């Protein structure tokens, strides 16, 4: 198994270039076809107004949206040119970004998006884009942090394991990365052995599964009195991990919203690229 088509979301934010660089590096490593996707949202432009407006106003809005998308795609073209990578294409969709990613991701192996900018003018929509991509794309989603440089990703990987369905899905979806990594550490936080989940030795079963795929894997059981999201990020820093693999939204969305949840906590404070599956 390998990633043969990778989709990266293009937008006019300053961090888009870092996201594209990560996608190019992964596409090069896996000899994958890279798709850069920009969305205009002009199909919904007329709905942005609560009162009737002149047709020329709507057309001007659509023209502005198209220009912004074209600028994002042009930056992708320039990054590709600098890298010398040849297997690529750019796409511009008339849908909004959330719907465009949902549609185009169905024909890809991996989706690359950026961490939401909680302080930007479009904070709510950027959070929704990340969450909807994780929950609705049907594909593993790699989220690139809004700060930091990530020249190499997936060489020293940490896997957050809680024996859940979503964690198992994330491990399977990340297999191309895990098999090509120099080392992989499975971390189990505050685990209790049980016949329904972890087994007698938490982390041992998934480590054996990975070892059978040729993964250079070790297991760490961590006891922590802080929240799981911060525990994972702290340990990732300690071991110099360059990617975290974990399940996303393992509980019901209502429970996540009420309790916060490791997923939401980590998405808000992430310091390294995170590959999530649901």
C-alpha positions in Angstrom: 0.0 0.0 0.0 1.2 3.5 -0.8 -0.2 7.0 -1.3 -0.7 7.5 -5.0 -2.8 10.6 -5.0 -2.4 13.4 -2.5 -4.7 16.4 -2.3 -3.6 19.7 -0.7 -5.9 22.6 0.1 -4.9 25.9 -1.3 -5.9 29.3 0.1 -4.6 32.8 0.4 -3.3 32.5 4.0 0.4 33.0 4.8 0.8 29.4 6.0 -0.4 27.8 2.7 3.2 27.6 1.4 4.3 25.5 4.4 1.4 23.2 3.8 2.2 22.9 0.1 5.9 22.1 0.9 4.8 19.3 3.2 2.5 17.9 0.5 5.2 18.1 -2.1 7.7 16.3 0.1 5.3 13.5 0.8 4.3 13.2 -2.9 7.9 13.0 -3.9 8.6 10.3 -1.2 5.7 8.1 -2.3 5.9 8.9 -6.0 2.3 10.2 -5.8 0.3 12.5 -8.0 -0.2 15.8 -6.2 -3.4 17.8 -6.6 -3.6 21.4 -5.5 -7.2 22.5 -4.9 -8.4 26.1 -4.6 -12.0 26.9 -4.1 -13.8 30.1 -5.2 -17.1 29.6 -3.4 -18.7 31.6 -6.2 -21.5 29.0 -6.5 -22.7 30.3 -3.2 -21.8 34.0 -3.8 -25.4 35.1 -4.4 -26.5 33.5 -1.1 -24.0 35.7 0.9 -26.5 38.6 0.9 -29.6 38.7 3.1 -31.3 41.2 0.8 -31.6 41.4 -3.0 -28.6 43.1 -4.7 -27.8 44.1 -8.2 -26.5 41.5 -10.5 -23.3 43.5 -11.2 -22.5 43.4 -7.4 -22.7 39.6 -7.3 -20.6 39.3 -10.5 -18.0 41.6 -9.0 -17.9 39.4 -5.8 -17.5 36.3 -8.0 -14.7 37.9 -9.9 -12.9 38.8 -6.7 -13.3 35.2 -5.4 -12.0 33.8 -8.6 -9.0 36.1 -8.5 -8.2 35.0 -5.0 -8.4 31.3 -5.9 -6.2 31.9 -9.0 -3.6 33.6 -6.8 -3.6 30.7 -4.5 -3.2 28.3 -7.4 -0.4 30.4 -8.8 1.6 30.1 -5.6 1.1 26.4 -5.8 2.5 26.5 -9.3 5.6 28.4 -8.2 6.2 26.0 -5.3 6.0 23.1 -7.7 8.4 24.8 -10.1 11.0 25.4 -7.3 10.8 21.8 -6.2 11.1 20.3 -9.7 8.3 17.9 -8.9 6.5 16.8 -12.1 3.5 14.7 -11.1 1.0 17.4 -10.2 -2.1 19.3 -11.3 -4.0 22.3 -10.0 -7.8 22.5 -9.7 -10.1 25.4 -9.0 -13.6 24.6 -7.8 -16.6 26.9 -7.8 -17.8 25.2 -4.5 -16.8 26.6 -1.1 -13.7 25.0 0.4 -15.5 22.6 2.7 -17.6 21.1 -0.1 -14.8 21.1 -2.6 -12.5 19.1 -0.3 -15.3 16.7 0.5 -15.9 16.1 -3.2 -12.3 15.8 -4.5 -11.0 13.9 -1.5 -13.1 10.9 -2.5 -10.6 10.2 -5.2 -7.4 10.6 -3.2 -5.4 8.7 -0.6 -4.4 11.6 1.7 -5.7 15.1 2.3 -3.5 17.9 3.5 -5.0 20.9 5.2 -3.8 23.6 7.6 -4.6 24.1 11.2 -7.4 26.5 11.9 -6.4 30.1 12.7 -8.3 30.9 15.9 -7.3 34.5 15.7 -8.0 35.2 12.0 -11.1 36.8 10.5 -12.4 33.4 9.3 -11.6 31.5 12.5 -15.0 29.7 12.7 -15.0 28.6 9.0 -11.4 27.4 9.2 -12.2 25.3 12.3 -15.2 23.9 10.5 -13.1 23.1 7.4 -10.6 21.0 9.4 -13.3 19.2 11.4 -15.5 18.5 8.4 -12.5 17.1 6.5 -11.6 14.8 9.3 -15.2 13.6 9.8 -16.5 13.7 6.3 -13.8 13.1 3.7 -13.5 9.4 4.2 -9.7 9.8 3.9 -6.9 10.3 6.3 -6.3 14.0 6.9 -2.9 15.5 7.6 -3.2 18.8 9.5 -0.1 21.1 9.2 0.3 23.5 12.2 -0.1 27.3 11.7 3.4 27.8 13.0 6.8 26.1 12.5 8.9 24.7 9.7 8.5 21.0 8.7 11.1 20.1 6.1 10.8 16.4 6.8 7.7 14.7 8.2 7.0 11.1 8.9 10.5 10.0 9.7 10.1 9.9 13.5 6.4 9.1 14.1 4.4 8.9 17.3 1.2 6.9 17.4 -1.4 7.7 20.0 -3.2 4.5 20.8 -6.3 4.0 22.9 -7.6 0.8 21.2 -10.5 2.6 19.7 -12.0 2.1 16.2 -10.8 5.6 15.1 -7.3 4.9 16.4 -7.2 1.6 14.5 -8.4 3.4 11.3 -5.7 6.0 11.7 -3.0 3.4 12.1 -4.2 1.5 8.9 -4.4 4.8 7.0 -1.0 5.9 8.1 0.7 2.6 7.1 2.6 4.0 4.1 4.2 6.6 6.5 4.8 4.1 9.3 6.4 1.6 7.0 8.8 4.2 5.6 9.6 5.8 9.0 13.0 5.4 10.6 11.3 4.8 14.0 7.7 4.7 15.4 6.7 4.9 19.0 3.2 3.9 20.2 2.2 5.8 23.2 -0.6 4.7 25.5 -1.8 7.2 28.1 -3.4 6.2 31.4 -4.3 2.8 29.9 -6.0 0.0 31.8 -5.9 -3.5 30.5 -9.3 -5.0 29.6 -10.6 -7.8 27.5 -12.6 -5.3 25.4 -9.7 -3.0 24.4 -6.1 -2.9 25.4 -5.5 -6.5 26.5 -3.1 -7.6 29.3 -0.3 -5.3 28.0 -1.6 -2.0 26.6 0.0 -1.2 23.3 1.6 -4.7 22.7 -1.1 -5.9 20.3 -0.8 -2.9 17.9 3.0 -3.0 18.1 2.9 -6.6 17.0 0.6 -5.7 14.2 2.9 -3.0 13.0 6.0 -5.2 13.4 4.5 -7.7 11.1 4.4 -4.9 8.5 8.1 -4.3 9.0 7.6 -1.2 11.1 10.5 -0.3 13.5 8.2 0.1 16.5 8.4 0.5 20.3 5.8 1.0 22.9 5.6 3.5 25.8 2.9 3.5 28.5 2.5 7.0 30.0 0.8 7.9 33.2 -0.2 11.6 33.3 -2.4 13.9 35.4 -2.8 16.5 32.7 -5.1 16.3 29.7 -4.4 13.8 27.0 -3.9 16.4 24.2 -1.1 18.2 26.1 0.4 14.9 27.3 0.7 13.8 23.7 2.2 17.1 22.5 4.7 17.2 25.4 5.9 13.6 24.7 6.1 14.3 21.0 8.5 17.2 21.8 10.5 15.1 24.2 11.2 12.4 21.5 11.6 14.8 18.6 8.6 13.3 16.7 7.9 14.9 13.4 4.3 13.5 13.0 1.6 12.3 15.3 -0.9 9.7 14.2 -4.2 9.4 16.0 -7.9 8.8 15.7 -10.1 11.8 15.4 -13.4 12.3 17.3 -13.6 8.8 18.8 -16.6 9.8 20.9 -19.9 11.3 19.9 -19.7 14.9 18.7 -22.0 16.0 21.5 -19.6 14.5 24.1 -16.6 16.1 22.4 -18.3 19.5 22.5 -19.3 19.2 26.1 -16.1 17.6 27.4 -13.6 19.3 25.1 -11.9 16.0 24.1 -8.4 15.2 23.2 -9.1 15.8 19.5 -10.3 19.4 20.0 -7.5 20.2 22.5 -4.8 18.9 20.2 -6.2 20.6 17.1 -6.1 23.9 19.0 -2.5 23.6 20.3 -0.7 21.3 17.9 3.0 21.8 17.3 3.7 19.1 14.7 1.8 17.7 11.8 -1.0 15.4 12.8 -2.5 12.6 10.7 -6.1 11.9 11.8 -8.7 9.4 10.6 -12.3 9.0 11.8 
